[in-house]
Amino acid sequence: YSSINCTGCESCVNVCPINCIVFEQNDEGFFYPHIDEGKCIHCGKCARACPSLVKKEECKEQNTPEAYAIINNDLEQRKSSSSGGVFVLLAKRILGHQGVVFGAAFSDDCKSVEHIAVTDEKELHRLQGSKYVQSRIGKAYSEAEQHLKMGREVLFTGTPCQISGLLAYLGKEYDNLFTQDFICHGVASPGLFRKYRDYISK
């Protein structure tokens, strides 16, 4: 398997039953999977959960999907958002049903971006706004799966590759799962972001 096809979604990490896959940074500061061959039991779950390796099913529907233009009417919510503030509306709806919202947030030291779960509306601000850097999924997929199996509504936001990773990891459809991605032209290097942060902090 060539890392050139990897999108860094971390689906393989979440699905590995013995935790033998870790993500390490390459010379350009991007994270890629490394398998501890000494621990690997060759179950094949990582390959089956990889959206870059799993063969895509051909689209059965040839009709053009409907598209809607939406904007949040709350000016303050729009100001604290990047693209019309629609995420806040969706997230509040899920939280209003005692659901869970997953999204990208800066770490406490602002050195990295990672996916976290939010259950309190007061914490939504951490997920708002574009981060413009590759975020770490960590164990967010497996956490989302636990909530889905308990019947809770889940809103999972991220890049298209991360959403594909989530769906490949789950391997089945859930009526209580809602996903939101965005048009993505690629993510920036976390290593470069950290160097930039260190530079401006001086």
Solvent accessible surface area in square Angstrom, and as a share of the most:
residue,aa,sasa,rsa
1,Y,143,0.55
2,S,56,0.36
3,S,56,0.36
4,I,148,0.75
5,N,82,0.42
6,C,21,0.13
7,T,58,0.34
8,G,5,0.05
9,C,11,0.06
10,E,4,0.02
11,S,1,0.01
12,C,20,0.12
13,V,22,0.13
14,N,11,0.06
15,V,32,0.19
16,C,14,0.08
17,P,68,0.42
18,I,65,0.33
19,N,101,0.52
20,C,7,0.04
21,I,9,0.05
22,V,80,0.46
23,F,20,0.08
24,E,87,0.39
25,Q,66,0.29
26,N,62,0.32
27,D,154,0.80
28,E,123,0.55
29,G,7,0.07
30,F,47,0.20
31,F,29,0.12
32,Y,48,0.18
33,P,31,0.19
34,H,90,0.40
35,I,75,0.38
36,D,64,0.33
37,E,117,0.52
38,G,77,0.74
39,K,120,0.51
40,C,29,0.17
41,I,105,0.53
42,H,142,0.63
43,C,51,0.30
44,G,27,0.26
45,K,85,0.36
46,C,33,0.20
47,A,44,0.34
48,R,151,0.55
49,A,4,0.03
50,C,19,0.12
51,P,13,0.08
52,S,44,0.29
53,L,84,0.42
54,V,61,0.35
55,K,184,0.78
56,K,133,0.56
57,E,151,0.68
58,E,157,0.70
59,C,94,0.56
60,K,177,0.75
61,E,120,0.54
62,Q,155,0.69
63,N,120,0.61
64,T,121,0.71
65,P,112,0.70
66,E,140,0.63
67,A,98,0.76
68,Y,165,0.63
69,A,111,0.86
70,I,106,0.54
71,I,102,0.52
72,N,3,0.02
73,N,139,0.71
74,D,61,0.32
75,L,96,0.48
76,E,116,0.52
77,Q,35,0.16
78,R,72,0.26
79,K,139,0.59
80,S,64,0.41
81,S,27,0.17
82,S,65,0.42
83,S,97,0.63
84,G,22,0.21
85,G,2,0.02
86,V,27,0.16
87,F,32,0.13
88,V,4,0.03
89,L,78,0.39
90,L,75,0.37
91,A,0,0.00
92,K,67,0.28
93,R,112,0.41
94,I,5,0.02
95,L,19,0.10
96,G,51,0.49
97,H,97,0.43
98,Q,135,0.60
99,G,1,0.01
100,V,0,0.00
101,V,0,0.00
102,F,0,0.00
103,G,0,0.00
104,A,24,0.18
105,A,0,0.00
106,F,73,0.31
107,S,14,0.09
108,D,142,0.74
109,D,74,0.38
110,C,66,0.39
111,K,81,0.34
112,S,34,0.22
113,V,3,0.02
114,E,64,0.29
115,H,16,0.07
116,I,37,0.19
117,A,42,0.33
118,V,4,0.02
119,T,83,0.48
120,D,69,0.36
121,E,90,0.40
122,K,167,0.71
123,E,69,0.31
124,L,6,0.03
125,H,123,0.55
126,R,78,0.29
127,L,15,0.07
128,Q,28,0.13
129,G,31,0.30
130,S,55,0.35
131,K,27,0.11
132,Y,164,0.62
133,V,11,0.06
134,Q,15,0.07
135,S,8,0.05
136,R,63,0.23
137,I,2,0.01
138,G,32,0.31
139,K,84,0.35
140,A,4,0.03
141,Y,0,0.00
142,S,22,0.14
143,E,72,0.32
144,A,0,0.00
145,E,33,0.15
146,Q,113,0.50
147,H,36,0.16
148,L,5,0.03
149,K,140,0.59
150,M,128,0.57
151,G,55,0.53
152,R,77,0.28
153,E,34,0.15
154,V,0,0.00
155,L,3,0.02
156,F,0,0.00
157,T,17,0.10
158,G,7,0.07
159,T,15,0.09
160,P,47,0.30
161,C,54,0.32
162,Q,12,0.05
163,I,11,0.06
164,S,44,0.28
165,G,0,0.00
166,L,0,0.00
167,L,90,0.45
168,A,26,0.20
169,Y,28,0.11
170,L,15,0.07
171,G,66,0.64
172,K,123,0.52
173,E,164,0.74
174,Y,33,0.13
175,D,146,0.76
176,N,27,0.14
177,L,25,0.12
178,F,78,0.32
179,T,59,0.34
180,Q,46,0.20
181,D,70,0.36
182,F,112,0.47
183,I,178,0.91
184,C,49,0.30
185,H,175,0.78
186,G,46,0.44
187,V,55,0.32
188,A,47,0.36
189,S,11,0.07
190,P,7,0.04
191,G,11,0.11
192,L,115,0.57
193,F,44,0.18
194,R,69,0.25
195,K,147,0.62
196,Y,125,0.48
197,R,59,0.22
198,D,56,0.29
199,Y,160,0.61
200,I,102,0.52
201,S,78,0.50
202,K,203,0.86
